[in-house]
């Protein structure tokens, strides 16, 4: 499991680097489509890490809920 996490972290880091490079390229290109591509690239650069963090947070909360169901509740 630890090896899979490392591989996924490396893939995520490479994806972010590629998005940063694309953002830079779209900022320097002088074409009509460059403005829309730049905005989409900036949005993806912000949204992808936020969504990944939310996914990890929800997965962590759900795994704690499953662990808590094994213990008897106090009533």
N, C-alpha and C positions, 0 to 999 in steps of 0.2 A: 504494500500500500504506500509505503514511504517513497518508493521509486516512482510510482505512478504520479504522486503529488509533485515530485521534482520535475518530471517530464512535462506535466501540465503547466507548472509554473514557468518553465523554459519556453514552452509554446506561447503562453500568454505574454511573456516579456518580448518575444520576437514579434508577436502580433502588434503590440503597442509601439515598438520601434518602427515597424512598417507603416503604421498609421501616422506616426510623427513625420516620417520621410514623405509620405503621400501629402500630408498637410503642407509641408514646405514646398513640394513640387507644385501643388495646385495654387499656392500663393504666388509663385513666380511665373506661372504660365500666363500668357496673354491671349486668351481665347474667350468666346462668349460663355462656354460651359464651365470655365474655371471657377467662377464665382459660386455656382451651385455645388460643384464638387468640393470646393474649399469648405463651405458651410457644412456639408455632409460629413466631411472628414473630421472637422472640429467636433461636431456632435458625436460621432462615433468614438473619438478619442476620449470624450468625457463619459459617454453613456456605457461603453463596454466595461470599464473597470467598476463603475457604480453597480451595474447589473450583476457582475461577477461577485462583488462583495455582498450584495443582497442575497444571491443564491447561496453563498457559503454561510451567511448568517442564518438563513432559513433552514438549511441542512443541519447546522449545528443545533438549532432550537428543536427541530424534529427528532434528532437523535437523542437529545436529553429527555424529551417527552417519552420516548420509547423506553429509556432506561428507568425513568421514574415510575412507569406503570408496573414494574416488577415489585416495587415496595408497597406494603399495605398502607392505606391512607388513614390518617388520624381523624376520627369523627367524634 
